[in-house]
Amino acid sequence: MTAFRFLGRLCLDLAVTGGDGPYARFETLHGAHDLERWLAECELAAGAAATAAEVAAAKRLRRGIWNAAEALVEGASPAAADLEAINEFAAGPPLVPYLAGGARVWRDPSAAQALSDVARDAIALLADPDQRARLRRCASPDCELIFYDSSRPGRRRWCSTERCGDRMRARAYRARHRP
């Protein structure tokens, strides 16, 4: 069972589930069950059923989000095709929340509705200059993830302090203590 990575921003959490080309080795959305598991683990739409077509749709949305975020991190403008994909998914019906026993749950959640919510999160991130400015590429030389820096000072360097941050600190320690 593949572990998903959650970096704190819904749209980027989908974007780091794998991809094409060099990112294919990180693919975690192999089938409908994987998408269903991702939706449950990110607490977006537990219990939503997914189809093979929705897995393909999720990968298309993921590619659009990743390409747009990567372009912004590199100081470029996102491609029109990537923004079009995000807008297309955002135009779909969102998840419908309701209260059940004091907790928020979703009324008949579907994977398509969940993907619409992910696209809306991408729009909120990409349309706000202050939020866009907090997009970062991990400073670890063996990690290329893009993450949202939610730290108060906005100076986070690694996608995860528990993973890449610990590795970098261990490397620095070993380098300082070599005979």
Secondary structure, 3 states (H helix, E strand, C coil): CCCCCCCCCHHHHHHCCCCCHHHHHHCCCCCHHHHHHHHHHCCCCCCCCCCHHHHHHHHHHHHHHHHHHHHHHCCCCCCHHHHHHHHHHHCCCCCCEEEECCEEEECCCCHHHHHHHHHHHHHHHHHCHHHHCCEEECCCCCCCCEEECCCCCCCCCCCCHHHHHHHHHHHHHHHHCCC
